[in-house]
C-alpha cells in the first residue's frame, strides 16, 4: 500500500520540523507516521487501479470484481512531497457553511482516500473569539456588530467584512463547536494535520472603546462594499495588544481543541496594507508569528499566497521579501494558491526560501461550468520541483467551492503521488471506465474531447463563470470561449449514445446532466447574440423569436434537467441552511444568507453573481426572470423608439434580484424527473442548430 514519503507527514517538535523544511536537509531526518491516510490512499489505489472503482463528490462506483484481484507483490508508492493539502479559506463559506457532521464525515473519508494529509479545521472559532472578546470587556452588541452571518464568515475572518447578514446566534456557536470536535477527532485518528486559525491582527471596533489608546488603523473598503460593512480595524504591529489578543485567542483555542502546531492567518487578503514600507510589512509578519509562538512555541504559520498575485503592483520583490523573511525560514509554509494559472514562486525566488505548496485553485465562488487546465496541472508541479533552489514541499487542492468537475480533482490527487507527468488521453480513458464501471468506446471518446477542449484552458485561466446565462443581462456581454464549443456538443452526443449501456450508472447520469447543462449554457450565449443582433438591427420579429425560445423553452428545459439531479437542486442548499437552525427566526436568517450569497452577494449587489450556480429553481426564478425583464425592455425600446438605458434597467432588475432573496418560496430538495429523458429531449430540439452554428468538430 502507498506509504507517505519521508517528511510528508510530520510529528516532530517544531525545531526539528522547521529544519526538515529546509531543502538542504536530508529528508530521512524526518519521520513519517501517517499510517491512516497512507492506508486509505493505498486502499483507494487498489480499488481504482485493480478493481476499476471510483469515488467522487458526485457519486461512487464500487462494483467490485469477484473474486477480488490478488497482488503479485506488495504495492508501494512514495509521494514526492511531504504534503497533500486541501481546502481554501473561502470554501468554508461557499461550500461548507451549512454542513453537519454527517456531511463532514463523508468529506473526511474522501480526503483520506485521496491521500490528503494537511487541511484546514476552521469550524467553531467564532465561539472562542466571542469568549476572548467578552473577557477583554467588549459587550455582546459590539460582538454581534462584528461577526457576519454564516455564509460570509470567510471574509469576516480575513478582515474584509464586518456585520453583514449577522449576527451569529448562540446556537450557531454550540453546533459549530460540536462539528469541530468531531472533525478534529476524525482527522487526527487518520493522521491528518489539522490547521487551526490564528490571529491576523483584525479587531472589532469595540476594542477601541475598551482600550481607547490602542494603536489601530482603519483599513479601506473591500471589494464593492462601503464602510457600513467593511473598513475593519487592524492593530499596529508594535501595539502591545496585538500580542495580548493574539496569544490569548490561540491559548484559548488550543485549550479547546488541542493542536497539531500549524496555524493559518491572512492579514492582507485583497486589502492594501497601510504602508508599503518593507519595515512595516516585516513588523506585521513578525507580530502575527510572535502571537502564534506566544501560545505555542512549536508553531508554524500556513499563509495563503493569494495576496501576491492578486495585487502584484503593491507586492514588489522588496515588499514580498519583507513579509516572508520576517518569519524564520522553515516556520512558514506558503500556499501558492493559483499556481496552475498564475504561479508566484518563479518571481519570488521560491518564496525567498520559505517552503511552499503548489496548489490548484481551479474554481472561484463555487460556480458550475466545465473547466480545467489539465496540461498545466500535468506539468506545473514537476517544473516547480525542478526550479532552482526549490522549496516546494507538496501539492494541494484549493478551490473556493467544491462539488463540481470531479475529473480535475481526481487528476490532481493522483498527481500528488506521481514523480512524472501522466499521459492524459490514456488516463482519462481509464477514468471514464472506472467512473461508469464498464468500458464504453463512446464515453471514452466523449471524455477525450472534453479533456482537449473545455478541460484544457491554457495561459492565465480563471474559472469564474461569466456566461450570459448567469450574469445580469446587458448589451455588452462577452460570449467568447477558451475552447472549441463543437467538442462539447460532440461529447454531448457521444454520452447520450452510450445511455443504453451506461444509463444505470448514477455517475453517468450526473455527467449527462452536467454536459447537457454546459451545452445549454453555450446555447444561451448563442440566443443572447441573436437577441442583441436583432435589437441592433431593429428587427423586432427576430428579437421576439429568439427571446421566446430562450424564455419559454430553453431556460425551462434547463431548469427541469437540473431539478432531476440532487447536486443541482436549489432546494437542497436552502434546506441545508434551514436545517442548521434551531428556531424559525434562525432558519429565516440562514436561508437569506444562502440566497444572498448565490445572487446579490451583499445588500445592493456588491459582488453580484460572483457565486453564481446553475441550480434547479434558481435558473427559472432568478436568471429566467432577469432575462424576461431584459427582453421586455428591449422590445419596449423598439416599440417606443427610445434608447435602451442600462442604468434604468439595472435599477429595475435589482428589484427582481432582491425580490428573489426575500420571496420565501420553498423549492424541492428531492430530484424529480428522468435525467436521461430530459437530456434527450433537449438534445433532439437543440443539437442540430447548435452544430450548424458551432461548425465542424
N, C-alpha and C positions, 0 to 999 in steps of 0.2 A: 504494500500500500504506500501511497505517497508520504514522504516524510518532509517536514519543514526543513528548509535549508538552514545550515548553521547560522544562527544570528537572526533568522526571520521571526522567531518568537522568543521574546527575551524575558527572563525572570532573574535579573541580577540587580544588585544595588546600582543606583544611578551613576556613580563614578565609573564603574566598570561598563555600564550601559553606554554612557557618553563616549568612553574610549572606543567602544566597539563600533560606534558610528563613524569613526574616522576611517576614510578609505585606505589609509596606510596600514591599518591593523589587520592582522590575520583573522579571518572570520572564525577560525577554530577557537579563538579566545572566548567566544560567546556560546552559551549552551542553549539549545532549542528543546523545548519540552511541550510544545502544543500538540500533544497526542490526540486530544479530542478533535480539533479541527483537521489535523492530518488524517485521522482515521475516517472522518466524514468525507473529506475530499477524496480519499482513496476509495471509499465505498462508491461515490458518485462516478469516479473514473471507471471502476469496474462495471457499474450499471450502464454508463454511457458507451464505453468502447467495446465491451464484451457482450452486453445484453441488449444493446440498442435502445436504451431508455432515455428519457428526457424529463427534466423538472424546470419549470419556469413560473413567472408570475401568472401567466395566462392559463396554466394548467400543467398537468403531469401526464406522461405516457410511460406507464410502468408495466407493460406487458412482458413478463419475464419468460425466457425460453425454458422449456422443460425437457431434459434436465438442465440445471444451471451450468454454464461453461466452466470447465476446470482450467486453472492456470498451470502452465508447464513449469513456471518458475515464479519466485517472489516478484511482485510488481512494485517497483520503486520509482519515485520521481523526486527531484530536488528542485525547489524553487530558486530561481536566480537572484531573488531579492528577499530581504528579511520580512517585508510586509506585503500583504494584500489588503489594501484599505477599502473601506466602504462608507458612504454617506456624504451628504452635503448639508451644511447648516440650514439651507433654505428648504430642503426636503422635509425637515421637521415640521414645517407648516404646510407646504404644498401637498405632501403625501401622508405624513404620519399624524397630523393634528388630532384626528378622532379615533386613533387606534386603541383598541382594548388589548388585554393580554393575549387573547386567542389569536389576534392578527399579528401581534409581535412574535408570538411563538412560531407561527408559520414562517415569518421573515427570518428569524434566527436559524431555523432549520435550513432554509435556503442558503443563508450566509455560510453556514458550516459546510454544506455540500459543495459550495463554491470555493472553499478554502480561505474565506475571509478570516483574518486574524487580528485586525485592528479596525475599530468602528466607534463612532460617537455614541454616547449614552447621556442624552440631554434632558430626559423627562424629569419632572419633579423639582427642577432647580428654582422655580419661582416660589415654591413653598419655603425653601431655605432662604432665599433672598428676603421674603416677607419677614421671616424670623429675625434676620440680621437688621433690616431697616427698623423694625419695631424696637429692637434692643438699642439702636442708636438714637431713638427718640422721635422718629417720624410717626405721624398718626396714620390711621387706616385710609383716610380720604386722600392723603398725599401718595400713598402706595397705589391706591385704586386709580389715581390720575396718571400714574406712570405705566403700569402694565397695560399692554394691548389685549385684545381678545385673542383666543387660542389660534385662530387662523393667521395671525400676524406676529406671533411671538418671536419668530426667527429674526425679525428686523428690530424688535424691541431689544433683544439680547445683544445686537451689534450696535446699538446706539442710533439707529436710523429713525425709529418711530417711538412715540410715547402716547399712550391713552387710546389710540384709535380702536374702536369696536370692543373696548373693555367695559367694565372691569372684570377681573377674574373672580368668580365665586369661590367661596371657601371649599365647596365640594370638589371643584376642579383640582385644587391643590392636593386634597386627600387621595383622589383617584390617580393622579399622576405620580404621587409617591408610591402607591401600590404597584403601578406599572413599572416604575423604575426598579423597585426591589426585585421584581420577577425577571426583568430584562437582565439586570446585573448578575443575578444568580445563575441564569442560563448561560450568559456569555462566559462567565468565569469557569463554570463547570466544563465548558467546551475548550477552555484555554485561550479564549479571545481576550485581547487587551481592550478594556473599556475606557474610552477617552471622556473625561468629565469636563464640564465647563469651568472656567476661571474668570477672574475679574479683569476686564479690559480697560477700566477707567471711567466708564459712563455712570452717572448717578442721577437719581430723581431730583427735581427741584427742591423737594423738601429737605434735602441735605443742607442746602444753603440757608434755610430757616433755622435749623438746629445748630449749625456751625456757621454763623454769619460772616466770619473772617476767612472761611475756606477759600483757597485759590482755585477757581474753576473758570473754564471758558465755555461760553455758549457756542456750540457748533452751528454751522449754516444749515439751511433746509436740505432735506434729502429728496432726491428724485423730483416729482412734481407736487410734493406736499409743501404747505407753508408751515409757519411756526405754531399753528394751532395743534398740530400733531407731530411736529418734528422739532428740530433745533434743540437737541438734548445737551446736557452739560457734561463736559469732560474735565476731570481733575487734572491740575498741573502735575507733571511727574515729580516735582520736588515737594509737592504738598504732602505733609505728614499723613493726612487722612487717606491718601492713596494706599499706603501700606496697611494702615489700620483696617480699612474696609476690605481690601483685597485679601489680607491674611485671615481676617475674621470670617469672611464668607467661605474660604476654602477649608479652613479648620472645621467649620460647621458642616460643610458638605462631606468632608472625609469622615467626620464623626457619624454622619447619617448613612453613608453608602460605602465606606471603605475606599480604597484607591488602588489603581494599577500604575500610578505615578506619571501618567501623561494627561495633559490638560490643554484645552482649546480656548483661545481668546483672539478676537479680531477687533482692534481698536479703530482702524481707519477703513472699514468696509464701505467703499463707494462714498467716502467722506473726505473732503480735503482737510488735511491737518492744519492747525492754526499757524504753523510756521514751517517753512521749507529748510530751515537751518539744520544741517546734519546733527549738530549737538543736541538740539531739541528732540529730534526723532530718535536719536540714540538714548536720550534720557527717558522717553516714553517706553521704549522697548525694555530698557533696564528695569524700569519701575514695575512693569507687568510681570517680568520674570522674578523680581525680588519678592513680589507679593505671593507668587507661587511657592518659592523656596522658603518663605517665611512660615508657611504652613506645612510644606513637605520638602525637606532638603534634597530629596531624590527626584524632584520634579523635572519633567521635560515638557517643553511647550510645542504643541502642534498648531501651526498657523496656516491659514489659507493664503496662498499666493495670489489670490484674485486681484488684490489692490494694485499689484504691479502692472498687470496687463490692462486693467480697467482704466487707470489714469497714468498712462506711460509718460505723458508730458511732465507730470509732477515727479514721478518716481524715476528720476535720472540716476545714473550709477552712484553718485555721492549720497543721495537720499536713501536709495535701497540698501547700499552697503552699510550706512549708519544704523538703519533699523535692524538689519540682520546680524551685524557683528557686535552689537551691544550685548548679545547673549553669548555665553561661552560656546565655542564650537562643539557640536555634538549634543547640546542641551536644547536645541530647537530642531523640529522637523517641519519642513515647508511642503505644503501640498501645491505642486504645480498643477493647478486646478483644471486648466483648459489646455493641457499640453497637446491634445490631438489636433488642435487648431492654431493656438497661439502660445507656444511654449515660452516660458520665461527663463528657464535655466541657461539657454545659449548666451543671452546678453547680460546675465548676472554672473557669468563665470561659475556656473553650477552653484548659484545662490551664495556666492562668496564663501564657500567652504561648509555651509550648513547642509546637513542631509536633506534630501528631498524625495518625494514620492511622485512618480509620473502618473498623472490622473487623466481619465477620460471624463469630461463633464457631460457632454452629449446632449442633454435636454434642459431647456430653460422653461420654468414655470409649470412643468408637468404637462406640456402641450401634447396633443395627439398629432400624429403625422409620421409616415415612414421616413426615417432619416438615419444616416450613419456616415462615417468617414473611415471605412474599413481598411483602406490602404494605409492611411495614417496610423491607425491602430496597429497594423501588422508590421510597421517599420519603426514607429516612433520610440517605443521603449528600448529597442535594441540600439538605435542610434544614440539615445540618451546614455546608455551604459558605456558606449564607446567614446563618448565626449571626453576631451582631455581633462584629467583630474576629476572625473565624475564623482559626485557624492550621492548618486541615486541609490536608494535603499528599498525600493519596491514599486509596485504599481497599484493603481486604485481606481475605483468607480466613484464618481462624484456628481451624479445627476441632481438637478434641482427637483425633479419629480420622477416617480418610478411607474411601474405597471404599464410599460409601453416598449415596443421594439425589443422583444426578448432576444432576438438573434444577436444584437450588438453586445449585450451583456454576457451572453453565453460565450461569444468570441473573446471578449476582454478577460473574462475569468479564466479561460483556457490559456490565453497568452501570458497570464501571470505566472504560469508554471513552465513556460516554454523558454528555451535558450536560443531559438532561431525562429524566423517567421514561418507562418503556415502557407500552404498552397491553398488559396482561398476558394477557388472553384471546387476543388475536391472536398474541402472542409464543409462548404455549405450544402453540397450534395448529400454528405453523410448527416448533416444537421437535419435536413428535411426528412430523411428516412427515420432518424431517431424520434423526431418530433411527432410523426404520424404513426410510427410503429410498423411501417412496411415501406418497401421501395416503390416509388412511382416515378416513371420517366417524366410525366407531365409536371408533377410537383417539383422535381429536381430542376427541370428546365426553368420553371417559374422562379425558383429561388436564385438561380444563376443570373437571370435577367434582373431581378431586384438588386442583387448584390453588385452588379456592374453599373447600376443606374442610381436609384434613389438611396441606396446604402453606400455610395461611393462619392460623397462630396469631397472635392479636393480644394486645397487652398484654405484660406481663413473662413471656415464654415460655421455658422451659428444656427443651431436648431431651435429657432424661435418661430413658430408657425405664423406666417404673415399672409396666408391665403385670404383672398377676399371673403371667403366663407365666414371667417371668424374675426374679421376686422369691421369696425364701424364704416359703413359704405361711404364712398366719395367718388368723384370723377377722376381721381389721381391715384388709384390703387395699382400696385405693381403685381403683375401676374407672371413675372419671369421665374423660371425653374432652373435648378442646377443640373438637371438630368433630362434624359430623353423620355418624355411622357409616354411615348409609344411602348417603351419597355414595361411600364406599369400596366398599360392596357393589355398587352400580350400576356403578362404574368397573370392578370385577372382571368383572361380566357383559359389559360392553361390550368389554373387552380380549379376553376369550375368544371373543366373537362374531367378532372380527377375525382369529382364528388362521388361517383358511383363506387369507387374502390376505397375512398378515404372518408366518406361522409359520416361514418360512425365516430370518428375521432373528434373529441372536444377541442383539441388544439387546432385541428384543421378548420373546424367551423369558426373558431375565433379568427384565424388568419384570413379566411374568406371574407369575414366581416371587415377586417382591417384593410385588406387590399381593395375591397369594394368601396369602403369609406374613402380611401386615397383616390381612387378613380373618380368618385363623386366630387371630391374636393377639387380635382382638376377640372371637372365639368362645370362646377360653379364658376371657376375662373373664366372658362370659355363663354358661359352665358353672360357673365358680367361684361366681357369685352363686347359681345353683341349688343347688350343694352347701352353701353357707353357710345359705341359707334352709331347706333340708331339715333340716340339723342343728339349727337353732334351733327348728324345729317338731317335732323328734324323729321325723321321717318317714324311717325307715331305708330303705324300698324306693326312695324318690325319691333319696335320697343315693347309694345303690348304683347306680341307673340313670345319674344324671348323672356320677358318678365313673367308672363303667365306660366311658361314651362318651369321656370325656376321656382316660383312661389307656390304653384298649385300641384306640382308633380315631383320635381327633383328633391326639394328640401323635405317634403312629407315622406317620400320614399326613403331618404337617408335617415330621417328620424325613426321610422319604423324598423329599419335594419339595425340601428344602434340599440333600439329597445329590445332586440332579440338576444342580446349578449350581456351577461351580468356586468362585466367590467366597463361597459359603455352606458350604464344607467345613471342618469342624474339622481333618480330617487334613491339609489343605493348610497350615494355620497351624502345626500341630505339626511337620510335615515341614520347613517353613522354619526353625523353631527348631533342629531337629536338624542341618539342612544347614549351619548356621553353625558347627558344632563341628568339632574336629579329632581327637576321641577319643570313645570310648563314654562316658567319665565326663562330658566336657563336654556331650555330646548329652543325657544324662540330666538334667544341671543345667538346660540351656536349655529342655528340654521342661517341667520342673517350673516354671520361670519363667513360661512361656507359659500353662500350665494354671492356675497360681495367680492370675495377673493376671485371667484370664477369670472366675474364680469367687470365691475367698476374699479375694483382694487383701490378703494378709498372713498371718501364721501362724495366726491364730484368727478369720478372717473380719472383719478390722479395717475394711475398706471393702467389705463383702460385696456382690457383684453390681454394683458400680459400672461395671465394664467389660463388662457382660453383652452377649452376642451370640447371635443365633439361627443356629446352625450345625448342619449335618447331623452327628449323633453326639452333640453337646452337648445337644440338645433331649431325646433319648431317654435318654441315660446319666447326665445330670446333672439337668436340670429335671424329666424324667419320673419319675426315681427319687424325687426330693423330693416330687412330687405324690402318688406312690403311698404313701409313708410318711404323708403328711398325711391322705389319705382313710382309710387304715387306722387311724390314730389316732382320727379322728372316729367311725368305725364301732365301734371298741373302746370309746370313751366311751359311745356309745348302748347298746351291748350290756351293758356293766358297770354303767351308771347312775352313772358317776363323771365329774366335770367334765374338760373338756379343758384341760390346763395348757400354755400356750405355752412357758414356760421349759423344761419337761421335753422338749417336742417339739424345741425349739431344740438342746438338748444331743444328742438322738438324731440329728437331721438333720445336725448338724455332722459327725458321724462319716461320714455318707453323702457330704457335700461334700468332706471331707478324703480320703475313700477314692477319689473320682474323681481328685483331683490326683495321687495316687500309684498308680493302678491299672495304669499301664504299657500299657494297651490301645492297639493301633495302629488307626488309622482310615483309611479310604480317602482318598487325595489326588487321585483321579480321579473325576469325576462319573459317576453311573450312573442309568439310567432316563430316560424321556422327560418333560421338564418339562410339556409341554402335556397329555399324557395324565394325569399325576398331578394337575395342577391341575384338569382337567375332572372327574376322579373326586371330588375334594374338593368342587368346586362343586356337582355333582349331589346329593351327600349333604347338604350343609350350607346351601346358598344359600336354599332355601325357608324353612327355620326361621329363618335369620338375618334375612331380610327381614321376617318376621312380628314378630320381637322388636324390630327396629330402627324399624319404622314406615315411612311413605312418604318418598320422596326429596324 
